[in-house]
Amino acid sequence: MSTQTPAIATSFRIQSPSNNVVNFASSHAKGLGIVQITLGILSIIFHIPTIVYHFEALMIGHGIWCGIFYIITGGLTLGAAKNKNKCMIVASLTLSILASVAASAQVSLSVVNAIFVREYWEYDYDHAGEVAINAIIALFGLIAFIICIITSALGCKALYFGST
């Protein structure tokens, strides 16, 4: 006669740390992402006449490539606001920093284009339209610079200073 001892069933559940960031201000990030996308679209739209009518002293299309950059950054910021995933927040933070560098380039190039219009070569041509469009593109770049800095500060606060 053998006696059997009953087996005790045990189960272990290994819990990995959560990848979600709790204290990420997603409503603010959503608004900033929408503003970034809007500024990107406006930069592209307002830069098209400068290419068509040759309003630029430097023909490099900075309003278009910066606008595309703002749209991508705004999309990542909206994704980070929706998911609150650490990876998305880091991607939004990194791309916002790079977009702020692109925005400073857009402001600089637009100001140069507004100052150095073709007035030195053509004295009978009114340059008010050229200066106005380049000033508007510079203004969009300045607003995008500020928004990108705020977005990166928001992500940095949530990731690195959220525990204090």
Backbone as a printed PyTorch tensor [residue, N CA C, xyz], in Angstrom:
tensor([[[  0.8150,  -1.1550,   0.0000],
         [  0.0000,   0.0000,   0.0000],
         [  0.8770,   1.2430,   0.0000]],

        [[  0.7490,   1.8970,  -1.0000],
         [  1.5150,   3.1370,  -1.0670],
         [  0.5520,   4.3090,  -0.9050]],

        [[  1.0100,   5.2590,  -0.2200],
         [  0.1710,   6.4430,  -0.0340],
         [  0.6910,   7.5460,  -0.9400]],

        [[ -0.1790,   8.1440,  -1.5600],
         [  0.1970,   9.2340,  -2.4590],
         [ -0.1390,  10.5620,  -1.8060]],

        [[  0.8160,  11.4180,  -1.8830],
         [  0.5600,  12.7560,  -1.3620],
         [  0.0060,  13.6090,  -2.4910]],

        [[ -0.9720,  14.4230,  -2.1880],
         [ -1.5540,  15.2450,  -3.2580],
         [ -0.5630,  16.3150,  -3.7140]],

        [[ -0.5300,  16.5340,  -4.9860],
         [  0.3660,  17.5420,  -5.5770],
         [ -0.2670,  18.9290,  -5.4240]],

        [[  0.5600,  19.8410,  -5.0760],
         [  0.0860,  21.2050,  -4.9380],
         [  0.3820,  21.9290,  -6.2470]],

        [[ -0.6350,  22.4380,  -6.8270],
         [ -0.4760,  23.1310,  -8.1040],
         [ -0.0720,  24.5750,  -7.8320]],

        [[  1.0420,  24.9220,  -8.3700],
         [  1.4930,  26.3170,  -8.2520],
         [  1.7510,  26.8740,  -9.6380]],

        [[  1.5130,  28.1270,  -9.7530],
         [  1.8140,  28.7780, -11.0260],
         [  2.4750,  30.1130, -10.7170]],

        [[  3.4120,  30.4410, -11.5480],
         [  4.1260,  31.6940, -11.3970],
         [  3.8520,  32.5540, -12.6200]],

        [[  3.5850,  33.7480, -12.3420],
         [  3.3550,  34.6860, -13.4400],
         [  4.4340,  35.7640, -13.3540]],

        [[  5.2420,  35.8100, -14.3630],
         [  6.3110,  36.7980, -14.3960],
         [  5.7420,  38.0610, -15.0080]],

        [[  5.8180,  39.1200, -14.2480],
         [  5.2820,  40.3710, -14.7410],
         [  6.4240,  41.2750, -15.1650]],

        [[  6.3360,  41.6800, -16.3910],
         [  7.3270,  42.6230, -16.8870],
         [  6.8740,  44.0300, -16.5240]],

        [[  7.8030,  44.9510, -16.4030],
         [  7.3870,  46.3210, -16.0960],
         [  6.5630,  46.8970, -17.2430]],

        [[  5.6200,  47.7080, -16.8670],
         [  4.7210,  48.2940, -17.8580],
         [  5.4830,  49.2480, -18.7710]],

        [[  5.1130,  49.2440, -20.0230],
         [  5.7490,  50.1050, -21.0060],
         [  4.9650,  51.4000, -21.1990]],

        [[  3.8460,  51.5300, -20.4930],
         [  3.0290,  52.7270, -20.6100],
         [  3.4780,  53.7710, -19.6010]],

        [[  3.4280,  54.9990, -20.0070],
         [  3.7840,  56.1170, -19.1360],
         [  2.4900,  56.7300, -18.6300]],

        [[  2.3280,  56.7240, -17.3230],
         [  1.0650,  57.1460, -16.7400],
         [  0.9090,  58.6690, -16.7650]],

        [[  1.9750,  59.3920, -16.4380],
         [  1.8460,  60.8400, -16.2780],
         [  2.2310,  61.6140, -17.5320]],

        [[  1.8670,  61.1160, -18.6880],
         [  2.0610,  61.8310, -19.9390],
         [  0.7870,  62.6020, -20.2370]],

        [[  0.9130,  63.9090, -20.3920],
         [ -0.2580,  64.7630, -20.6310],
         [ -0.7320,  64.5740, -22.0630]],

        [[ -1.5670,  63.5760, -22.2690],
         [ -1.9550,  63.2120, -23.6320],
         [ -2.8740,  64.2410, -24.2770]],

        [[ -3.6770,  64.9470, -23.4970],
         [ -4.5510,  65.9500, -24.1120],
         [ -3.7300,  67.1220, -24.6520]],

        [[ -2.6830,  67.5110, -23.9280],
         [ -1.8000,  68.5640, -24.4220],
         [ -1.0180,  68.0810, -25.6480]],

        [[ -0.5500,  66.8450, -25.5950],
         [  0.2010,  66.2940, -26.7250],
         [ -0.6780,  66.1760, -27.9630]],

        [[ -1.9350,  65.8500, -27.7720],
         [ -2.8510,  65.7610, -28.9170],
         [ -3.0110,  67.1180, -29.5860]],

        [[ -3.2030,  68.1640, -28.7880],
         [ -3.3240,  69.5110, -29.3380],
         [ -2.0550,  69.9680, -30.0320]],

        [[ -0.9070,  69.6680, -29.4210],
         [  0.3680,  70.0520, -30.0380],
         [  0.6140,  69.2890, -31.3350]],

        [[  0.2210,  68.0140, -31.3760],
         [  0.3700,  67.2320, -32.6010],
         [ -0.4860,  67.7720, -33.7300]],

        [[ -1.6990,  68.1890, -33.4090],
         [ -2.5810,  68.7760, -34.4300],
         [ -1.9980,  70.0850, -34.9410]],

        [[ -1.4420,  70.9000, -34.0440],
         [ -0.8190,  72.1600, -34.4650],
         [  0.4010,  71.8930, -35.3400]],

        [[  1.1950,  70.8730, -35.0010],
         [  2.3630,  70.5400, -35.8210],
         [  1.9540,  70.1120, -37.2210]],

        [[  0.9420,  69.2870, -37.3260],
         [  0.4750,  68.8470, -38.6450],
         [ -0.0680,  70.0340, -39.4400]],

        [[ -0.8150,  70.9110, -38.7770],
         [ -1.3670,  72.0880, -39.4520],
         [ -0.2550,  73.0060, -39.9460]],

        [[  0.7590,  73.2320, -39.1120],
         [  1.8820,  74.0710, -39.5370],
         [  2.6520,  73.4400, -40.6980]],

        [[  2.7530,  72.1250, -40.7010],
         [  3.4090,  71.4520, -41.8190],
         [  2.6630,  71.6320, -43.1210]],

        [[  1.3430,  71.4880, -43.0610],
         [  0.5310,  71.6640, -44.2680],
         [  0.6030,  73.1100, -44.7490]],

        [[  0.5180,  74.0600, -43.8160],
         [  0.5810,  75.4740, -44.2020],
         [  1.9580,  75.8490, -44.7660]],

        [[  3.0070,  75.2860, -44.2100],
         [  4.3500,  75.5700, -44.7400],
         [  4.4880,  75.0790, -46.1750]],

        [[  3.9440,  73.9060, -46.4410],
         [  4.0080,  73.3630, -47.8020],
         [  3.1730,  74.2190, -48.7490]],

        [[  1.9610,  74.5590, -48.3380],
         [  1.0690,  75.3310, -49.2160],
         [  1.6480,  76.7110, -49.5220]],

        [[  2.1760,  77.3900, -48.5120],
         [  2.6940,  78.7400, -48.7370],
         [  4.0550,  78.7360, -49.4220]],

        [[  4.7310,  77.5950, -49.4520],
         [  6.0240,  77.5630, -50.1350],
         [  5.8810,  77.2690, -51.6300]],

        [[  4.7730,  76.7160, -52.0400],
         [  4.5760,  76.3940, -53.4610],
         [  4.6710,  77.6320, -54.3520]],

        [[  4.0570,  78.7900, -54.0010],
         [  4.2220,  79.9700, -54.8710],
         [  5.6650,  80.4560, -54.9880]],

        [[  6.4580,  80.2540, -53.9530],
         [  7.8520,  80.6950, -54.0450],
         [  8.6260,  79.8710, -55.0650]],

        [[  8.2270,  78.6360, -55.2370],
         [  8.8890,  77.7970, -56.2430],
         [  8.3460,  78.1010, -57.6390]],

        [[  7.0290,  78.2610, -57.7340],
         [  6.4070,  78.4930, -59.0400],
         [  6.8450,  79.8360, -59.6290]],

        [[  6.8480,  80.8700, -58.7870],
         [  7.1650,  82.2080, -59.2830],
         [  8.6010,  82.6420, -59.0000]],

        [[  9.4420,  81.7370, -58.5650],
         [ 10.8630,  82.0010, -58.3060],
         [ 11.0580,  83.1690, -57.3460]],

        [[ 10.3950,  83.0880, -56.1840],
         [ 10.5130,  84.1340, -55.1770],
         [ 11.7270,  83.9490, -54.2780]],

        [[ 12.4950,  82.9360, -54.4940],
         [ 13.5720,  82.6200, -53.5670],
         [ 14.9230,  82.9980, -54.1360]],

        [[ 15.7720,  83.4950, -53.2630],
         [ 17.1600,  83.6670, -53.6480],
         [ 17.8820,  82.3200, -53.5400]],

        [[ 17.4400,  81.5080, -52.5940],
         [ 17.9890,  80.1610, -52.4020],
         [ 16.9080,  79.1530, -52.7470]],

        [[ 17.0030,  78.5080, -53.8810],
         [ 15.9650,  77.5730, -54.3270],
         [ 16.2420,  76.1730, -53.7790]],

        [[ 15.9220,  75.9620, -52.5160],
         [ 16.1370,  74.6400, -51.9280],
         [ 14.8540,  74.0150, -51.4000]],

        [[ 13.7510,  74.7250, -51.4050],
         [ 12.4710,  74.1700, -50.9880],
         [ 12.3580,  73.9010, -49.5020]],

        [[ 12.8930,  74.7950, -48.6970],
         [ 12.9190,  74.5650, -47.2540],
         [ 11.5280,  74.5060, -46.6350]],

        [[ 10.5600,  75.2200, -47.1810],
         [  9.1990,  75.1530, -46.6560],
         [  8.5630,  73.7970, -46.8680]],

        [[  8.9360,  73.1310, -47.9580],
         [  8.3510,  71.8260, -48.2470],
         [  8.9770,  70.7380, -47.3920]],

        [[ 10.3130,  70.6780, -47.3430],
         [ 10.9000,  69.5910, -46.5580],
         [ 10.7220,  69.8100, -45.0700]],

        [[ 10.6790,  71.0440, -44.6070],
         [ 10.3680,  71.2870, -43.1960],
         [  8.9080,  70.9640, -42.9030]],

        [[  8.0110,  71.2770, -43.8350],
         [  6.6000,  70.9530, -43.6580],
         [  6.3600,  69.4600, -43.5570]],

        [[  7.0430,  68.6910, -44.3840],
         [  6.9290,  67.2320, -44.3050],
         [  7.4580,  66.7410, -42.9560]],

        [[  8.5280,  67.3340, -42.4980],
         [  9.1040,  66.9790, -41.1990],
         [  8.1170,  67.2710, -40.0680]],

        [[  7.4230,  68.4240, -40.1300],
         [  6.4430,  68.7650, -39.0970],
         [  5.2630,  67.8040, -39.1150]],

        [[  4.8470,  67.3840, -40.2970],
         [  3.7170,  66.4560, -40.4070],
         [  4.0750,  65.1100, -39.7810]],

        [[  5.2660,  64.6090, -40.0520],
         [  5.6980,  63.3350, -39.4690],
         [  5.8100,  63.4620, -37.9490]],

        [[  6.3800,  64.5620, -37.4770],
         [  6.5080,  64.7760, -36.0370],
         [  5.1430,  64.8910, -35.3720]],

        [[  4.2270,  65.6020, -35.9960],
         [  2.8750,  65.7230, -35.4470],
         [  2.1510,  64.3870, -35.4090]],

        [[  2.3680,  63.5600, -36.4290],
         [  1.7580,  62.2330, -36.4260],
         [  2.2870,  61.3590, -35.3040]],

        [[  3.5890,  61.4190, -35.0670],
         [  4.1560,  60.6610, -33.9530],
         [  3.6760,  61.1970, -32.6050]],

        [[  3.5070,  62.5030, -32.5050],
         [  3.0020,  63.0830, -31.2650],
         [  1.5610,  62.6630, -31.0190]],

        [[  0.7520,  62.6220, -32.0740],
         [ -0.6210,  62.1230, -31.9210],
         [ -0.6330,  60.6440, -31.5410]],

        [[  0.2840,  59.8650, -32.1160],
         [  0.3870,  58.4530, -31.7410],
         [  0.8010,  58.2730, -30.2960]],

        [[  1.7130,  59.1190, -29.8240],
         [  2.1350,  59.0450, -28.4280],
         [  1.0040,  59.4710, -27.4960]],

        [[  0.1930,  60.4260, -27.9250],
         [ -0.9400,  60.8500, -27.1040],
         [ -2.0040,  59.7610, -27.0160]],

        [[ -2.1420,  58.9860, -28.0760],
         [ -3.1510,  57.9320, -28.0770],
         [ -2.6890,  56.7110, -27.2840]],

        [[ -1.4380,  56.2880, -27.4890],
         [ -0.9630,  55.0460, -26.8860],
         [ -0.3330,  55.2250, -25.5110]],

        [[  0.2980,  56.3440, -25.2560],
         [  1.0780,  56.5950, -24.0420],
         [  2.1570,  55.5320, -23.8520]],

        [[  2.6660,  55.0310, -24.9530],
         [  3.7040,  54.0230, -24.9440],
         [  5.0560,  54.7120, -24.8230]],

        [[  5.9570,  54.1380, -24.0400],
         [  7.2600,  54.7690, -23.8290],
         [  8.0310,  54.9090, -25.1420]],

        [[  7.9350,  53.9330, -25.9950],
         [  8.6410,  53.9840, -27.2790],
         [  8.1020,  55.1090, -28.1610]],

        [[  6.7920,  55.2810, -28.1800],
         [  6.2070,  56.3620, -28.9840],
         [  6.5550,  57.7370, -28.4140]],

        [[  6.6090,  57.8380, -27.0920],
         [  6.9460,  59.1110, -26.4710],
         [  8.4000,  59.4640, -26.7480]],

        [[  9.2940,  58.4710, -26.7120],
         [ 10.7070,  58.7230, -27.0340],
         [ 10.8530,  59.1210, -28.4990]],

        [[ 10.1080,  58.4680, -29.3830],
         [ 10.1650,  58.8200, -30.8060],
         [  9.6410,  60.2360, -31.0380]],

        [[  8.5500,  60.5940, -30.3650],
         [  8.0170,  61.9460, -30.4810],
         [  8.9880,  62.9750, -29.9180]],

        [[  9.6180,  62.6470, -28.7990],
         [ 10.5980,  63.5410, -28.1820],
         [ 11.7900,  63.7720, -29.1080]],

        [[ 12.3170,  62.7050, -29.6570],
         [ 13.4930,  62.8010, -30.5330],
         [ 13.1690,  63.5620, -31.8090]],

        [[ 12.0590,  63.2260, -32.4300],
         [ 11.7130,  63.8960, -33.6780],
         [ 11.3120,  65.3480, -33.4410]],

        [[ 10.7710,  65.6640, -32.2800],
         [ 10.4560,  67.0660, -31.9680],
         [ 11.7260,  67.8920, -31.8270]],

        [[ 12.7580,  67.3090, -31.2490],
         [ 14.0360,  68.0140, -31.1430],
         [ 14.6170,  68.2610, -32.5330]],

        [[ 14.5770,  67.2400, -33.3840],
         [ 15.0890,  67.4040, -34.7480],
         [ 14.2280,  68.3750, -35.5580]],

        [[ 12.9210,  68.3670, -35.3310],
         [ 12.0370,  69.2980, -36.0390],
         [ 12.2700,  70.7290, -35.5860]],

        [[ 12.6620,  70.9230, -34.3390],
         [ 12.9860,  72.2840, -33.9050],
         [ 14.2420,  72.7990, -34.5920]],

        [[ 15.1810,  71.9140, -34.8590],
         [ 16.3710,  72.3110, -35.6290],
         [ 15.9710,  72.6620, -37.0660]],

        [[ 15.0860,  71.8610, -37.6480],
         [ 14.5950,  72.1530, -38.9960],
         [ 13.8020,  73.4540, -39.0210]],

        [[ 13.0480,  73.7300, -37.9680],
         [ 12.2830,  74.9720, -37.9100],
         [ 13.2080,  76.1850, -37.8280]],

        [[ 14.3030,  76.0540, -37.0920],
         [ 15.2470,  77.1800, -37.0430],
         [ 15.8980,  77.3980, -38.4080]],

        [[ 16.1310,  76.3130, -39.1440],
         [ 16.6560,  76.4550, -40.5090],
         [ 15.6190,  77.1170, -41.4140]],

        [[ 14.3400,  76.7630, -41.2410],
         [ 13.2870,  77.3790, -42.0440],
         [ 13.1900,  78.8670, -41.7580]],

        [[ 13.2660,  79.2590, -40.5010],
         [ 13.2080,  80.6790, -40.1560],
         [ 14.3980,  81.4120, -40.7710]],

        [[ 15.5750,  80.8460, -40.6200],
         [ 16.7810,  81.5070, -41.1410],
         [ 16.7360,  81.6700, -42.6530]],

        [[ 16.3800,  80.6060, -43.3540],
         [ 16.3510,  80.6690, -44.8120],
         [ 15.2510,  81.5840, -45.3290]],

        [[ 14.1150,  81.6160, -44.6470],
         [ 13.0440,  82.5070, -45.0820],
         [ 13.3960,  83.9700, -44.8530]],

        [[ 14.0680,  84.2520, -43.7520],
         [ 14.5000,  85.6240, -43.5050],
         [ 15.5410,  86.0480, -44.5370]],

        [[ 16.4600,  85.1530, -44.8640],
         [ 17.4610,  85.4570, -45.8980],
         [ 16.7800,  85.7010, -47.2320]],

        [[ 15.7880,  84.8780, -47.5590],
         [ 15.0600,  85.0700, -48.8170],
         [ 14.2540,  86.3690, -48.8200]],

        [[ 13.7240,  86.7620, -47.6650],
         [ 12.9610,  88.0050, -47.6090],
         [ 13.8720,  89.2190, -47.7240]],

        [[ 15.0810,  89.1140, -47.1960],
         [ 16.0110,  90.2490, -47.2450],
         [ 16.6760,  90.3640, -48.6110]],

        [[ 17.1680,  89.2680, -49.1160],
         [ 17.9180,  89.2910, -50.3650],
         [ 17.0360,  88.9220, -51.5440]],

        [[ 15.9780,  89.6760, -51.7320],
         [ 15.1480,  89.4550, -52.9070],
         [ 15.8730,  90.0210, -54.1290]],

        [[ 15.2780,  89.8650, -55.2640],
         [ 15.9490,  90.2530, -56.5010],
         [ 15.9010,  91.7490, -56.7680]],

        [[ 15.7390,  92.5450, -55.7280],
         [ 15.6450,  93.9840, -55.9370],
         [ 16.9630,  94.5820, -56.4150]],

        [[ 18.0320,  93.8960, -56.1950],
         [ 19.3190,  94.4180, -56.6370],
         [ 19.4750,  94.3100, -58.1530]],

        [[ 18.7160,  93.4070, -58.7560],
         [ 18.8520,  93.2000, -60.1900],
         [ 17.6860,  93.8010, -60.9780]],

        [[ 16.5160,  93.8640, -60.3690],
         [ 15.3360,  94.3640, -61.0630],
         [ 14.7410,  95.5140, -60.2630]],

        [[ 14.9110,  96.7250, -60.7430],
         [ 14.4490,  97.8900, -59.9950],
         [ 13.0010,  98.2620, -60.3060]],

        [[ 12.4390,  97.7310, -61.3640],
         [ 11.0810,  98.1070, -61.7320],
         [ 10.0330,  97.0920, -61.2730]],

        [[ 10.3900,  96.2010, -60.4030],
         [  9.5000,  95.1240, -59.9880],
         [  9.1340,  95.3170, -58.5150]],

        [[  7.8740,  95.1530, -58.1900],
         [  7.4160,  95.2760, -56.8110],
         [  7.6640,  93.9610, -56.0700]],

        [[  8.3640,  94.0090, -54.9590],
         [  8.7720,  92.7990, -54.2360],
         [  7.9680,  92.5620, -52.9680]],

        [[  6.8620,  93.2630, -52.8130],
         [  6.0790,  93.1330, -51.5830],
         [  5.5190,  91.7170, -51.4170]],

        [[  5.0930,  91.1090, -52.5030],
         [  4.5610,  89.7470, -52.4280],
         [  5.6200,  88.7410, -52.0280]],

        [[  6.8090,  88.8850, -52.5780],
         [  7.9080,  87.9770, -52.2250],
         [  8.2630,  88.0960, -50.7480]],

        [[  8.3770,  89.3260, -50.2960],
         [  8.7440,  89.5470, -48.8990],
         [  7.6400,  89.0380, -47.9830]],

        [[  6.3830,  89.2510, -48.3570],
         [  5.2650,  88.8270, -47.5180],
         [  5.2000,  87.3070, -47.3970]],

        [[  5.3510,  86.6000, -48.5120],
         [  5.2820,  85.1400, -48.4570],
         [  6.4540,  84.5690, -47.6720]],

        [[  7.6490,  85.1090, -47.8820],
         [  8.7960,  84.6330, -47.1050],
         [  8.6550,  84.9660, -45.6230]],

        [[  8.0410,  86.1040, -45.3040],
         [  7.8070,  86.4440, -43.8960],
         [  6.7820,  85.5040, -43.2660]],

        [[  5.7660,  85.1270, -44.0220],
         [  4.7610,  84.1960, -43.5050],
         [  5.3900,  82.8230, -43.2680]],

        [[  6.2200,  82.3790, -44.1980],
         [  6.9010,  81.0870, -44.0250],
         [  7.8390,  81.1470, -42.8200]],

        [[  8.5040,  82.2750, -42.6180],
         [  9.3630,  82.4300, -41.4370],
         [  8.5320,  82.4070, -40.1560]],

        [[  7.3560,  83.0130, -40.1960],
         [  6.4790,  83.0010, -39.0300],
         [  6.0030,  81.5810, -38.7140]],

        [[  5.6520,  80.8140, -39.7380],
         [  5.2730,  79.4150, -39.5230],
         [  6.4350,  78.6350, -38.9130]],

        [[  7.6440,  78.8970, -39.3820],
         [  8.8050,  78.2200, -38.8260],
         [  9.0510,  78.5920, -37.3750]],

        [[  8.8310,  79.8630, -37.0290],
         [  9.0090,  80.2960, -35.6470],
         [  7.9790,  79.6560, -34.7240]],

        [[  6.7410,  79.6020, -35.1790],
         [  5.6920,  78.9500, -34.3830],
         [  5.9940,  77.4550, -34.2480]],

        [[  6.4400,  76.8200, -35.3310],
         [  6.7800,  75.4020, -35.2750],
         [  7.9610,  75.1580, -34.3340]],

        [[  8.9170,  76.0710, -34.3130],
         [ 10.0530,  75.9530, -33.4010],
         [  9.5690,  75.9510, -31.9470]],

        [[  8.6850,  76.8690, -31.6200],
         [  8.1660,  76.9560, -30.2550],
         [  7.3420,  75.7160, -29.8940]],

        [[  6.4950,  75.2760, -30.8190],
         [  5.6560,  74.0950, -30.5690],
         [  6.5100,  72.8410, -30.4000]],

        [[  7.5590,  72.7040, -31.2130],
         [  8.4280,  71.5310, -31.1080],
         [  9.2040,  71.5260, -29.7940]],

        [[  9.6220,  72.6830, -29.3280],
         [ 10.3030,  72.7570, -28.0350],
         [  9.3390,  72.3820, -26.9060]],

        [[  8.1040,  72.8630, -26.9780],
         [  7.1140,  72.5260, -25.9550],
         [  6.8050,  71.0280, -25.9800]],

        [[  6.6860,  70.4500, -27.1750],
         [  6.4100,  69.0220, -27.2980],
         [  7.5500,  68.1850, -26.7430]],

        [[  8.7790,  68.5820, -27.0280],
         [  9.9100,  67.8180, -26.4900],
         [ 10.0100,  67.9710, -24.9820]],

        [[  9.6860,  69.1470, -24.4480],
         [  9.6940,  69.3290, -23.0000],
         [  8.5980,  68.4910, -22.3370]],

        [[  7.4540,  68.3700, -22.9900],
         [  6.3630,  67.5610, -22.4630],
         [  6.7490,  66.0840, -22.3980]],

        [[  7.3760,  65.5930, -23.4710],
         [  7.8300,  64.2030, -23.4690],
         [  8.9570,  63.9510, -22.4770]],

        [[  9.8600,  64.9110, -22.3610],
         [ 10.9770,  64.7850, -21.4200],
         [ 10.4660,  64.7700, -19.9880]],

        [[  9.4890,  65.5960, -19.6930],
         [  8.9070,  65.6400, -18.3500],
         [  8.2440,  64.3080, -17.9990]],

        [[  7.5340,  63.7510, -18.9420],
         [  6.8270,  62.4990, -18.6830],
         [  7.7920,  61.3230, -18.5230]],

        [[  8.8690,  61.3230, -19.3020],
         [  9.7790,  60.1930, -19.2580],
         [ 10.7820,  60.2550, -18.1170]],

        [[ 11.3630,  61.3940, -17.9200],
         [ 12.5130,  61.4660, -17.0310],
         [ 12.2180,  62.1070, -15.6790]],

        [[ 11.1650,  62.9100, -15.6060],
         [ 10.8540,  63.5660, -14.3490],
         [  9.4940,  63.1620, -13.8280]],

        [[  8.9420,  62.0960, -14.3510],
         [  7.6100,  61.6700, -13.9530],
         [  7.5510,  61.0100, -12.5920]],

        [[  8.6390,  60.4720, -12.1160],
         [  8.6160,  59.7560, -10.8440],
         [  8.7700,  60.6760,  -9.6450]],

        [[  9.1780,  61.9350,  -9.8860],
         [  9.3510,  62.8570,  -8.7560],
         [  8.1420,  63.7020,  -8.5240]]])
